[in-house]
Amino acid sequence: MERVKCLIVGGGPAGYTAAIYASRAGLSPVLYEGMEPGGQLTTTTVVENFPGFPQGVDANTLMADMRSQALRFGADIRSGTVTKADLSSRPFSLTIDGETVVSAETVIVATGATAKYLGLPSEQKFRGMGVSACATCDGFFYRKKTVAVVGGGDTACEEATYLANLCKKVYMIVRRDVFRASVAMQEKVKATPNIEILWNCNTQEVLGDGSGVTGARLVRKDGKVFDIQIDGFFLAIGHHPASEVFSEYLETDANGYIVTEGKSCRTTVEGVFAAGDVQDPGYRQAITAAASGCKAALEAEKFLLTH
């Protein structure tokens, strides 16, 4: 059985940054990238809000550069997914792709979270071409345009009010006749003049052409079908953290996010750290994920020095 000082699970901004710091600290980290090398960021196109790139940067280029930087400092980056984890005692035992078992003195979980989608073929067709699950990431591209936000909770209301500051008009597509959001968020939405709420509506299809999204076909609860003209279609119906394989040992919240101690990346198991979107239900940004990857690696280094 292979034994490593630091095993990093996940190849997004958090995982690659953790690998950079862990490598420079002499921890000889091994990183398994999982099913989506580069993480959720690779599903978008240009990233305009990552510091250091005044003209923006292609998302795949950014992640490839992070990966190359980790390799430069000696990180051992491998393809593979953790399918089983035994965190009951140190060294921890993790199984890769149901076959290879790795023994690790410390583990950094950076498996991320995936946005929930409606499951429409047209929605997938226009991902990155007008369909987005992050208003903060992509809202700037729709300045003075018309967009739609799907959802009725706090996140949807936050996304809609954020977009309303940028866009000419924002439709909110809500499947019920009431919001699930807090009263304060509801009032904020209702007080924003360029937000129109479409109650009792479900999306039947995202409409578009070779240039991207041009509209959405909606169906009301009473069966009436109608189209709206939009330039962007934003999903705000939640995220799913990839924490299942670790949930037997690590504390998670009601939505599956790994709980960390205070402002640290420490989990409820000593020697196991969590970084990025898998433990962050609030921000979900590449820069905050990278920052937490840095923190997790520094904490892993400190842990190994004292244990």
RODO-2510 file (C-alpha; in nm, 4 decimals, decimal comma):
residues 307
     n   res          X          Y          Z
     1     m     0,0000     0,0000     0,0000
     2     e     0,1333     0,3417    -0,0980
     3     r     0,1730     0,5871     0,1889
     4     v     0,1750     0,9636     0,1395
     5     k     0,2061     1,2626     0,3698
     6     c    -0,0682     1,4668     0,2085
     7     l    -0,3431     1,3390    -0,0193
     8     i    -0,5497     1,6032    -0,1996
     9     v    -0,8851     1,5005    -0,3417
    10     g    -1,0137     1,7234    -0,6208
    11     g    -0,8608     1,9173    -0,9085
    12     g    -1,0283     2,2582    -0,8997
    13     p    -0,8909     2,5935    -0,7772
    14     a    -0,8873     2,4708    -0,4164
    15     g    -0,7134     2,1421    -0,4927
    16     y    -0,4500     2,2866    -0,7251
    17     t    -0,3718     2,5731    -0,4856
    18     a    -0,3424     2,3281    -0,1970
    19     a    -0,1028     2,1246    -0,4114
    20     i     0,1117     2,4324    -0,4830
    21     y     0,1450     2,5207    -0,1144
    22     a     0,1855     2,1624     0,0047
    23     s     0,4582     2,1013    -0,2537
    24     r     0,6491     2,4126    -0,1531
    25     a     0,6237     2,2985     0,2090
    26     g     0,7914     1,9702     0,1218
    27     l     0,4850     1,7539     0,1842
    28     s     0,5167     1,5711    -0,1511
    29     p     0,1407     1,5839    -0,2090
    30     v    -0,0479     1,3403    -0,4278
    31     l    -0,3564     1,4877    -0,5929
    32     y    -0,6376     1,2914    -0,7548
    33     e    -0,8284     1,5118    -0,9976
    34     g    -1,1584     1,3254    -1,0045
    35     m    -1,4008     1,3137    -1,2952
    36     e    -1,3710     1,6823    -1,3849
    37     p    -1,0092     1,8078    -1,3886
    38     g    -1,0157     2,1819    -1,3394
    39     g    -1,3467     2,1686    -1,1543
    40     q    -1,6699     2,3549    -1,2206
    41     l    -1,4807     2,6589    -1,3469
    42     t    -1,4072     2,4760    -1,6710
    43     t    -1,7783     2,4819    -1,7584
    44     t    -1,7631     2,8590    -1,8092
    45     t    -1,5698     3,0565    -2,0682
    46     v    -1,3904     3,3792    -1,9708
    47     v    -1,3225     3,4580    -1,6044
    48     e    -1,3178     3,8351    -1,5581
    49     n    -1,3013     3,8643    -1,1789
    50     f    -0,9896     3,6625    -1,0951
    51     p    -0,7223     3,9084    -0,9748
    52     g    -0,4226     3,9622    -1,1972
    53     f    -0,5985     3,9361    -1,5320
    54     p    -0,7198     4,2844    -1,6287
    55     q    -0,8512     4,1595    -1,9638
    56     g    -0,9991     3,8414    -1,8190
    57     v    -0,8672     3,4892    -1,8673
    58     d    -1,0026     3,1780    -2,0319
    59     a    -1,1254     2,9465    -1,7560
    60     n    -0,9557     2,6375    -1,8958
    61     t    -0,6304     2,8282    -1,9415
    62     l    -0,6448     2,9501    -1,5810
    63     m    -0,6943     2,5983    -1,4470
    64     a    -0,4270     2,4527    -1,6748
    65     d    -0,1824     2,7154    -1,5476
    66     m    -0,2669     2,6374    -1,1838
    67     r    -0,2127     2,2688    -1,2554
    68     s     0,1210     2,3385    -1,4281
    69     q     0,2331     2,5493    -1,1341
    70     a     0,1566     2,2656    -0,8915
    71     l     0,3488     2,0226    -1,1133
    72     r     0,6431     2,2623    -1,1290
    73     f     0,6799     2,2484    -0,7514
    74     g     0,6639     1,8697    -0,7468
    75     a     0,3003     1,7771    -0,6910
    76     d     0,2093     1,4282    -0,8087
    77     i    -0,1158     1,4859    -1,0004
    78     r    -0,3065     1,1763    -1,1061
    79     s    -0,6330     1,0924    -1,2740
    80     g    -0,8768     0,8997    -1,0595
    81     t    -1,1679     0,9347    -0,8206
    82     v    -1,1870     0,8470    -0,4525
    83     t    -1,4622     0,5853    -0,4282
    84     k    -1,4178     0,4857    -0,0635
    85     a    -1,2633     0,6474     0,2422
    86     d    -1,1828     0,5151     0,5870
    87     l    -1,1110     0,8125     0,8124
    88     s    -1,1556     0,6235     1,1392
    89     s    -0,7856     0,6398     1,2268
    90     r    -0,4548     0,7734     1,0992
    91     p    -0,3061     0,6971     0,8585
    92     f    -0,6270     0,7308     0,6607
    93     s    -0,7155     0,4807     0,3919
    94     l    -0,8639     0,5935     0,0606
    95     t    -0,9592     0,3751    -0,2333
    96     i    -0,9165     0,5110    -0,5859
    97     d    -1,1541     0,3932    -0,8605
    98     g    -1,2515     0,0934    -0,6507
    99     e    -0,9049    -0,0602    -0,6807
   100     t    -0,5948     0,1259    -0,5632
   101     v    -0,5655     0,1942    -0,1906
   102     v    -0,3604     0,4888    -0,0657
   103     s    -0,2624     0,5488     0,2954
   104     a    -0,2424     0,9186     0,3886
   105     e    -0,1189     1,0998     0,6967
   106     t    -0,3317     1,4022     0,6074
   107     v    -0,6174     1,4512     0,3621
   108     i    -0,7433     1,7686     0,1973
   109     v    -1,0951     1,7293     0,0581
   110     a    -1,1452     1,9714    -0,2317
   111     t    -1,4120     1,7874    -0,4284
   112     g    -1,6269     2,0943    -0,4962
   113     a    -1,9991     2,1300    -0,5506
   114     t    -2,2002     2,1053    -0,8690
   115     a    -2,4857     2,3379    -0,9567
   116     k    -2,8286     2,1808    -0,9830
   117     y    -2,9796     2,2034    -1,3306
   118     l    -3,3305     2,1423    -1,4567
   119     g    -3,2249     1,8486    -1,6699
   120     l    -3,3325     1,9924    -2,0038
   121     p    -3,1337     1,8922    -2,3154
   122     s    -3,1543     2,2521    -2,4396
   123     e    -3,0163     2,3730    -2,1076
   124     q    -2,7065     2,1588    -2,1524
   125     k    -2,6780     2,2604    -2,5177
   126     f    -2,6388     2,6274    -2,4242
   127     r    -2,4179     2,5897    -2,1164
   128     g    -2,1516     2,8559    -2,1510
   129     m    -2,3536     3,0148    -2,4318
   130     g    -2,6073     3,1973    -2,2186
   131     v    -2,6893     2,9334    -1,9576
   132     s    -2,5075     2,9906    -1,6293
   133     a    -2,5316     2,8921    -1,2652
   134     c    -2,3343     3,1890    -1,1303
   135     a    -2,4539     3,5480    -1,1636
   136     t    -2,1440     3,6842    -0,9907
   137     c    -1,9232     3,5015    -1,2408
   138     d    -2,1100     3,5769    -1,5611
   139     g    -2,3465     3,8661    -1,4930
   140     f    -2,1088     4,1261    -1,6356
   141     f    -2,1530     3,9780    -1,9845
   142     y    -2,5213     4,0756    -1,9770
   143     r    -2,4950     4,4441    -1,8982
   144     k    -2,8026     4,6288    -2,0282
   145     k    -2,9498     4,3011    -2,1563
   146     t    -3,2475     4,0890    -2,0483
   147     v    -3,1987     3,7738    -1,8425
   148     a    -3,4005     3,5195    -1,6467
   149     v    -3,3291     3,3647    -1,3063
   150     v    -3,4849     3,0299    -1,2149
   151     g    -3,5612     2,9754    -0,8472
   152     g    -3,7550     3,1091    -0,5533
   153     g    -3,5174     3,0868    -0,2579
   154     d    -3,2673     3,3266    -0,1044
   155     t    -3,0004     3,2445    -0,3627
   156     a    -3,2362     3,3165    -0,6524
   157     c    -3,3410     3,6468    -0,4964
   158     e    -2,9787     3,7441    -0,4363
   159     e    -2,8844     3,6547    -0,7944
   160     a    -3,1829     3,8461    -0,9337
   161     t    -3,1102     4,1648    -0,7385
   162     y    -2,7420     4,1443    -0,8315
   163     l    -2,8299     4,1072    -1,1994
   164     a    -3,0876     4,3871    -1,1780
   165     n    -2,8017     4,6298    -1,1123
   166     l    -2,6404     4,5249    -1,4399
   167     c    -2,9224     4,4240    -1,6694
   168     k    -3,2043     4,6085    -1,8415
   169     k    -3,4603     4,3536    -1,7196
   170     v    -3,4630     4,0406    -1,5028
   171     y    -3,7352     3,7772    -1,5109
   172     m    -3,7685     3,5508    -1,2087
   173     i    -3,9166     3,2144    -1,2989
   174     v    -4,0796     3,0741    -0,9839
   175     r    -4,2583     2,7392    -0,9955
   176     r    -4,4859     2,8175    -0,7020
   177     d    -4,7038     3,1177    -0,6182
   178     v    -4,4798     3,2177    -0,3265
   179     f    -4,1081     3,2610    -0,2589
   180     r    -3,9135     3,0290    -0,0296
   181     a    -3,6770     3,3169     0,0435
   182     s    -3,6602     3,5179     0,3644
   183     v    -3,9028     3,8070     0,3999
   184     a    -3,6210     4,0610     0,3695
   185     m    -3,5043     3,9118     0,0389
   186     q    -3,8596     3,8940    -0,0945
   187     e    -3,9171     4,2600    -0,0180
   188     k    -3,5912     4,3554    -0,1836
   189     v    -3,6894     4,1747    -0,5037
   190     k    -4,0401     4,3170    -0,5084
   191     a    -3,9017     4,6677    -0,4597
   192     t    -3,6683     4,6369    -0,7602
   193     p    -3,8497     4,7865    -1,0593
   194     n    -3,6713     4,5974    -1,3365
   195     i    -3,7431     4,2522    -1,1867
   196     e    -4,0586     4,0819    -1,3142
   197     i    -4,1737     3,7731    -1,1236
   198     l    -4,3352     3,4969    -1,3280
   199     w    -4,5277     3,2911    -1,0724
   200     n    -4,6395     2,9285    -1,1156
   201     c    -4,4054     2,8769    -1,4112
   202     n    -4,1732     2,5983    -1,5157
   203     t    -3,9176     2,6111    -1,7957
   204     q    -4,0080     2,3805    -2,0820
   205     e    -3,7148     2,4657    -2,3060
   206     v    -3,4255     2,7083    -2,3411
   207     l    -3,4381     2,8695    -2,6836
   208     g    -3,1381     2,9785    -2,8866
   209     d    -2,9334     2,9635    -3,2022
   210     g    -2,5690     2,9432    -3,3009
   211     s    -2,4875     3,2608    -3,1112
   212     g    -2,6403     3,1434    -2,7836
   213     v    -2,9569     3,1844    -2,5775
   214     t    -3,2361     3,3934    -2,7283
   215     g    -3,5304     3,3001    -2,5078
   216     a    -3,7104     3,0467    -2,2901
   217     r    -4,0364     2,8579    -2,3340
   218     l    -4,2364     2,8495    -2,0128
   219     v    -4,5491     2,6663    -1,9047
   220     r    -4,7801     2,7987    -1,6357
   221     k    -4,9535     2,5816    -1,3802
   222     d    -5,2792     2,6233    -1,5772
   223     g    -5,1129     2,4729    -1,8868
   224     k    -5,0571     2,7951    -2,0803
   225     v    -4,7316     2,7898    -2,2782
   226     f    -4,5545     3,1127    -2,3690
   227     d    -4,2085     3,2394    -2,4657
   228     i    -3,9939     3,5152    -2,3205
   229     q    -3,7060     3,6829    -2,5017
   230     i    -3,3838     3,6760    -2,2987
   231     d    -3,0086     3,6888    -2,3541
   232     g    -2,9083     3,4907    -2,0457
   233     f    -3,0609     3,2081    -1,8408
   234     f    -2,9382     3,1731    -1,4812
   235     l    -3,0010     2,8712    -1,2595
   236     a    -3,0351     2,9413    -0,8875
   237     i    -3,1947     2,6237    -0,7558
   238     g    -2,9080     2,5092    -0,5372
   239     h    -2,5799     2,3210    -0,5442
   240     h    -2,4823     1,9668    -0,4563
   241     p    -2,1539     1,9300    -0,2643
   242     a    -1,9508     1,6217    -0,3561
   243     s    -1,9084     1,5023     0,0015
   244     e    -2,0894     1,1658     0,0065
   245     v    -1,7818     0,9444     0,0149
   246     f    -1,6612     1,1241     0,3306
   247     s    -1,9940     1,1836     0,5073
   248     e    -1,9706     0,8732     0,7270
   249     y    -1,6808     1,0337     0,9134
   250     l    -1,7027     1,4097     0,8566
   251     e    -1,9775     1,6330     0,9908
   252     t    -2,1887     1,7883     0,7161
   253     d    -2,4734     2,0372     0,7290
   254     a    -2,8301     1,9713     0,6171
   255     n    -2,7326     2,0257     0,2525
   256     g    -2,4228     1,8059     0,2601
   257     y    -2,1547     2,0746     0,2918
   258     i    -1,8597     1,9677     0,5071
   259     v    -1,8527     2,1594     0,8342
   260     t    -1,5214     2,3223     0,9201
   261     e    -1,4081     2,4713     1,2482
   262     g    -1,4500     2,8491     1,2664
   263     k    -1,2571     3,0243     0,9899
   264     s    -1,0212     2,7303     0,9476
   265     c    -1,0320     2,4364     0,7085
   266     r    -1,0225     2,1813     0,9918
   267     t    -1,2973     1,9193     0,9850
   268     t    -1,4302     1,7103     1,2739
   269     v    -1,1557     1,4527     1,2070
   270     e    -0,8037     1,5555     1,3060
   271     g    -0,5751     1,5557     1,0057
   272     v    -0,8553     1,5942     0,7528
   273     f    -0,9151     1,9367     0,6005
   274     a    -1,1791     2,0647     0,3601
   275     a    -1,1339     2,3444     0,1068
   276     g    -1,3324     2,5106    -0,1674
   277     d    -1,6972     2,4726    -0,2580
   278     v    -1,7423     2,1418    -0,0760
   279     q    -1,7355     2,3411     0,2494
   280     d    -1,8521     2,6808     0,1220
   281     p    -2,2264     2,7220     0,0602
   282     g    -2,1988     3,1006     0,0551
   283     y    -1,9364     3,2389    -0,1839
   284     r    -1,8596     2,9694    -0,4427
   285     q    -1,5936     3,1747    -0,6229
   286     a    -1,2666     3,0579    -0,7765
   287     i    -1,0704     3,3097    -0,5692
   288     t    -1,2253     3,2020    -0,2367
   289     a    -1,1757     2,8363    -0,3283
   290     a    -0,8098     2,9020    -0,4062
   291     a    -0,7698     3,0904    -0,0786
   292     s    -0,9149     2,8038     0,1228
   293     g    -0,6867     2,5599    -0,0607
   294     c    -0,3931     2,7679     0,0591
   295     k    -0,5280     2,7617     0,4157
   296     a    -0,5852     2,3869     0,4082
   297     a    -0,2288     2,3173     0,2930
   298     l    -0,0809     2,5465     0,5592
   299     e    -0,2920     2,3761     0,8242
   300     a    -0,1906     2,0317     0,6986
   301     e     0,1756     2,1356     0,7191
   302     k     0,1302     2,2619     1,0761
   303     f    -0,0551     1,9443     1,1732
   304     l     0,2232     1,7195     1,0454
   305     l     0,4852     1,9237     1,2318
   306     t     0,3027     1,8703     1,5608
   307     h     0,1974     1,5082     1,5097
***
